[in-house]
């Protein structure tokens, strides 16, 4: 039983997994932080585009022409 515990303590097979978990968590956290910063700017640009499109007059000149037989 003690040999099994000693072998388990010496084993480093899970060390790489721990490194990847920490690295992945850091990348996800960085991605969320960037998304939070960029989303405010994107909302401002989207609102500006929406305002410009709402203020643009639409219609056709052909709609004003009436044909009397």
C-alpha positions as CSV (number, residue, x, y, z in Angstrom):
1,X,0.0,0.0,0.0
2,X,2.8,2.4,0.8
3,X,4.5,1.7,-2.5
4,X,1.3,2.7,-4.3
5,X,1.1,6.0,-2.4
6,X,4.8,6.7,-3.1
7,X,4.4,6.0,-6.8
8,X,1.3,8.3,-6.8
9,X,3.3,11.1,-5.1
10,X,6.2,10.8,-7.5
11,X,4.0,10.7,-10.6
12,X,3.8,13.9,-12.6
13,X,1.3,12.8,-15.3
14,X,-1.3,15.3,-14.2
15,X,1.0,18.3,-14.0
16,X,0.6,19.2,-17.6
17,X,-3.1,19.1,-17.3
18,X,-3.0,21.6,-14.4
19,X,-0.9,23.9,-16.5
20,X,-3.3,23.8,-19.4
21,X,-6.3,24.4,-17.1
22,X,-4.6,27.5,-15.7
23,X,-3.6,28.7,-19.2
24,X,-7.1,28.2,-20.6
25,X,-8.7,30.0,-17.7
26,X,-6.4,32.9,-18.2
27,X,-7.2,33.1,-21.9
28,X,-10.9,32.9,-21.2
29,X,-10.6,35.7,-18.6
30,X,-8.7,37.9,-21.0
31,X,-11.2,37.3,-23.7
32,X,-14.1,38.3,-21.4
33,X,-12.2,41.5,-20.4
34,X,-11.6,42.5,-24.0
35,X,-15.2,41.8,-24.9
36,X,-16.4,44.0,-22.0
37,X,-14.2,46.9,-23.2
38,X,-15.0,46.5,-26.9
39,X,-18.8,46.1,-26.5
40,X,-19.2,49.6,-25.3
41,X,-17.6,51.0,-28.4
42,X,-19.5,48.7,-30.6
43,X,-22.8,49.9,-29.0
44,X,-21.9,53.5,-29.6
45,X,-21.1,52.9,-33.3
46,X,-24.3,50.9,-33.7
47,X,-26.4,53.7,-32.2
48,X,-24.7,56.2,-34.5
49,X,-25.5,54.1,-37.6
50,X,-29.0,53.6,-36.4
51,X,-29.5,57.3,-36.0
52,X,-28.0,58.0,-39.4
53,X,-30.3,55.5,-41.0
54,X,-33.4,56.8,-39.3
55,X,-32.6,60.4,-40.3
56,X,-32.2,59.4,-44.0
57,X,-35.2,60.2,-46.2
58,X,-36.4,57.3,-48.2
59,X,-38.8,57.2,-51.1
60,X,-38.8,57.3,-54.9
61,X,-39.5,60.0,-57.3
62,X,-41.7,57.6,-59.3
63,X,-44.1,57.4,-56.4
64,X,-45.1,61.0,-56.9
65,X,-46.0,60.5,-60.6
66,X,-49.7,59.8,-61.2
67,X,-51.0,58.6,-64.5
68,X,-54.4,60.0,-65.5
69,X,-55.9,58.1,-68.5
